[in-house]
Amino acid sequence: MSCDLDDWLAYTTEKQVRIRHRWIGIIYYLTILLIVGYVLAYEIIYQRGYAKFQSLSGTVRATVLPPSRLRPANEQPYCASPQQHPAAHPLPCVAWDPTLTTRFSSGGGLLVGTRISRKVQRRNTSCPDMGYPCRPWYNDEANTTYVGDIERWTILVQHSVSATSILSRFSGSLDSFGKRPAAILTGANTSAHIETIPCGEPAHIDLCGRARGDLFSVAELLRAANIALDKKSHSIAKDSGYETLRYAGIALVLTIEYFAGLDGNKYSYTVNVSKLEASETFFGAFSSSLQTGPDAIRELFDVHGIQILFVQSGGLNTFDIRTLLLTFVSGIALVSMAKTVANVFLLYLSPHRADYSLFVMTQSPDFSPDNETERHILQETLGKKRNKNARLSGKHANALVSHILDPLSATPIQVDTASGSLQPRNDPHMPLVQ
């Protein structure tokens, strides 16, 4: 059997109908215009569908500095007596050393203490070593105080991009050590817009000394977060009653967001508030839990305050032709929706939908005929189709039109090549195709 490459390599396409009506054309082309505008304006320009993003890695370090002079206790309501300000949960204020009030976590977080509880515990000599359930230590003395004038303390933040990061090539302008403009401190849910002090510049040597980094006060951080330490805490123990944020503590997330490449080389700070309280418990310098003598003593500190968790985000945005092409091609795929919108109007919504359907839709005969008329129409239609295909393919009709039998009567039929109609074949010697 010969192989016809025209049949094997034939291309199949869709048949299209051209509807000559201006309103349908307006709907179709207007939908295309809207889709193209969406792809160009939103996907490519607004969503930056032309940019390739590469993330970064880096480190953060923070230092807390007390003010050179503290305000008097009588100017700070939380340092007053309970009779003067019963709702502020007042306590005595103490000028604690920053090494005691500032705690650093392994993940890079910083705890700025606002309230410190100190307990001196002694060994319970009536308890045997590792005795259960006897408590080996008892409180000999305890006191709780506030860290005075904490709002005027300052925080120096230093950060850099690591050498393994794609942004390391921009380290001169993307870290807190080189020459740079003042970074902006904002709140995630506030309109605060605070300029930090870029330490390292000669103009700020009186505030920063020789230190480098970005400097801002605790008061500015709280203002950006839109919180006040003497407001009620969201996390309150059932037996403690009213607690302020100064007493219970609060956690803040400070995000350092980098912009490089197409955005220029800069960074900014954004603070977000968590409802969790912040605290840490640790032993004093002269404590020993392993002492067993009657004079054994240990010092226990419980620090509550502002927990600052540092997060680095952002990265490098560069123009990438492959990203642009992917965005454009995926957006242009929506153009097929224009044809769907026009077809819905054409076939279901238009006042002339019944007339349009005569040109758009082709109806086949019933392939499960219920009567003799439907059977005859089916066989006649199939005969015309087969004969037409036989002519177009260049093959003799006898090769394609074989013994066509009526499905019920089994009466032989033949194809009239002139009209394409089916006729009963009474003479068995008559050819199938005339």
Residue pairs with C-beta under 8 A, 6 or more apart in sequence:
7 393
17 359
17 360
19 25
19 346
19 356
19 359
19 360
21 352
24 342
24 345
24 346
24 350
27 341
27 342
27 345
28 338
28 339
28 341
28 342
29 338
31 337
31 338
31 341
31 342
32 335
32 338
35 331
35 332
35 334
35 335
35 337
35 338
36 332
36 335
38 331
38 334
39 327
39 328
39 331
39 332
39 334
43 49
43 327
43 331
44 50
44 324
44 327
44 328
44 331
47 327
48 262
48 317
49 323
49 324
49 327
49 328
49 331
50 319
50 320
50 323
50 324
50 327
51 261
51 262
51 317
51 318
51 319
51 320
51 323
52 317
52 318
52 319
52 320
52 322
52 323
53 315
53 316
53 317
54 166
54 167
54 315
54 316
54 318
55 166
55 315
56 161
56 165
56 166
56 167
56 258
56 312
56 314
56 315
56 316
57 161
57 162
57 164
57 165
57 312
58 159
58 160
58 161
58 162
58 165
58 167
58 175
58 312
59 108
59 159
59 160
59 162
60 108
60 157
60 158
60 159
60 256
60 310
60 312
61 108
61 157
61 158
61 159
62 110
62 155
62 156
62 157
62 158
62 308
62 310
63 155
63 156
63 158
63 211
63 213
64 98
64 101
64 102
64 110
64 112
64 153
64 154
64 155
64 156
65 98
65 153
65 154
65 155
65 156
66 95
66 98
66 153
67 149
67 152
67 153
67 154
70 95
70 148
70 149
70 152
71 148
71 149
71 152
73 79
73 80
73 93
73 148
74 80
76 93
76 148
76 149
77 84
77 85
77 88
77 90
77 230
78 85
78 88
78 89
78 90
78 91
78 93
78 146
78 229
78 230
78 244
78 246
79 90
79 91
79 92
79 93
79 146
79 148
80 88
80 90
81 90
82 90
84 90
87 242
88 230
88 244
89 242
89 243
89 244
89 246
89 247
91 115
91 144
91 145
91 146
91 247
92 143
92 145
92 146
93 145
93 146
93 147
93 148
93 149
94 116
94 145
94 146
94 147
94 148
95 147
95 148
96 113
96 116
96 145
96 147
100 113
100 116
100 301
100 303
101 112
101 113
101 116
101 147
101 303
101 305
102 110
102 111
102 112
102 113
103 110
103 111
103 113
103 280
103 282
103 303
104 110
104 111
105 111
107 309
108 309
108 310
109 307
109 308
109 309
109 310
110 155
110 307
110 308
110 310
111 278
111 280
111 303
111 305
111 306
111 307
111 308
112 150
112 153
112 155
112 218
112 305
112 306
112 308
113 147
113 150
113 303
113 304
113 305
114 146
114 147
114 150
114 229
114 245
114 246
114 247
114 249
114 304
114 305
114 306
115 144
115 145
115 146
115 147
115 246
115 247
115 249
115 303
115 304
115 305
116 144
116 145
116 146
116 147
116 301
116 302
116 303
116 304
117 142
117 143
117 144
117 301
117 302
117 304
118 142
118 143
118 144
118 145
118 284
118 299
118 300
118 301
118 302
119 139
119 141
119 142
119 299
119 300
119 301
119 302
120 139
120 140
120 141
120 142
120 297
120 298
120 299
120 300
121 137
121 138
121 139
121 140
121 297
121 298
121 299
121 300
122 137
122 138
122 140
122 296
122 297
123 136
123 137
123 291
123 292
123 293
123 294
123 295
123 296
123 297
124 134
124 135
124 136
124 137
124 138
125 294
126 134
127 134
127 135
127 136
128 134
129 292
137 298
140 297
146 246
147 305
150 218
150 229
150 246
150 305
151 217
151 218
151 219
151 222
151 229
152 217
152 218
152 219
153 217
153 218
154 215
154 216
154 217
154 218
155 215
155 216
155 217
155 218
155 221
155 308
156 199
156 208
156 211
156 213
156 214
156 215
157 176
157 196
157 213
157 214
157 215
157 216
157 254
157 256
157 269
157 310
158 176
158 177
158 212
158 213
158 214
159 175
159 176
159 213
159 256
159 310
159 312
160 171
160 175
160 176
160 177
161 167
161 168
161 170
161 171
161 174
161 175
161 258
162 168
166 315
166 316
167 174
167 258
167 260
167 315
167 316
170 260
170 265
170 316
171 178
172 178
172 179
173 179
173 180
173 265
173 266
174 258
174 260
174 265
174 266
174 267
176 183
176 198
176 212
176 213
176 214
177 200
177 212
177 213
179 200
179 201
180 198
180 266
181 198
181 266
182 195
182 196
182 197
182 198
183 195
183 196
183 198
183 214
183 266
183 267
183 268
183 269
184 193
184 194
184 195
184 196
184 268
184 269
185 192
185 194
185 195
185 196
185 216
185 220
185 221
185 224
185 268
185 269
185 270
185 271
186 192
186 193
186 194
186 224
186 268
186 269
186 270
186 271
187 224
187 225
187 226
187 270
187 271
187 272
188 270
188 271
188 272
188 273
189 226
189 272
189 273
190 224
190 225
190 226
192 223
192 224
192 226
194 216
194 220
194 223
194 224
196 214
196 215
196 216
196 269
197 204
197 207
197 208
197 214
197 215
197 216
198 204
198 214
199 207
199 208
199 211
199 212
199 213
199 214
199 215
200 208
200 211
200 212
200 213
204 215
207 215
208 215
214 269
218 306
221 252
221 254
221 271
221 306
221 308
222 228
222 229
222 306
224 271
225 252
225 271
225 272
225 273
226 273
227 245
227 250
227 273
228 245
229 244
229 245
229 246
230 244
230 245
230 246
231 244
231 245
232 242
232 243
232 244
232 245
233 243
233 244
233 245
233 247
233 248
233 249
233 250
233 277
234 275
235 243
235 248
235 275
235 276
235 277
236 242
236 243
236 248
237 243
247 304
248 277
248 279
248 304
249 277
249 278
249 279
249 304
249 305
249 306
249 307
250 273
250 274
250 275
250 276
250 277
250 278
250 306
250 307
251 274
251 276
251 277
251 278
251 307
251 309
252 271
252 272
252 273
252 274
252 306
252 307
252 308
252 309
253 271
253 272
253 273
253 274
253 309
253 311
254 269
254 270
254 271
254 308
254 309
254 310
254 311
255 269
255 270
255 271
255 272
255 311
255 312
255 313
256 267
256 268
256 269
256 310
256 311
256 312
256 313
256 314
257 267
257 268
257 269
257 270
257 313
257 314
258 266
258 267
258 312
258 313
258 314
258 315
259 265
259 266
259 267
259 268
259 314
259 317
260 314
260 315
260 316
260 317
261 316
261 317
261 318
262 317
262 318
262 319
263 317
267 314
276 307
277 304
278 304
278 305
278 306
278 307
279 302
279 303
279 304
279 305
280 302
280 303
281 300
281 301
281 302
281 303
282 300
282 301
282 303
283 289
283 298
283 299
283 300
283 301
284 298
284 299
284 300
284 301
285 299
286 297
286 298
286 299
287 297
287 298
287 299
287 300
288 296
288 298
289 298
291 297
291 298
343 360
346 353
346 356
346 360
347 353
347 356
347 357
347 360
347 361
350 356
364 381
365 374
365 377
365 378
365 381
366 374
366 377
366 378
367 378
369 375
369 377
369 378
375 406
375 407
375 408
376 422
379 404
379 406
379 413
379 422
380 420
380 421
380 422
383 401
383 404
383 413
383 415
383 420
383 421
383 422
384 420
384 421
386 397
386 400
386 401
386 415
387 397
387 401
387 415
387 417
387 420
387 433
388 420
389 400
390 396
390 397
390 399
390 400
390 401
391 397
397 415
397 417
397 432
397 433
398 431
398 432
398 433
401 415
401 432
401 433
402 432
403 412
403 432
404 412
404 413
404 415
404 422
404 432
405 411
405 412
405 413
406 413
411 424
411 425
412 424
412 425
412 428
413 422
413 423
413 424
413 425
414 422
414 423
414 424
414 425
414 430
414 431
414 432
414 433
414 434
415 421
415 422
415 423
415 432
415 433
415 434
416 422
416 423
416 434
417 433
417 434
418 434
425 432
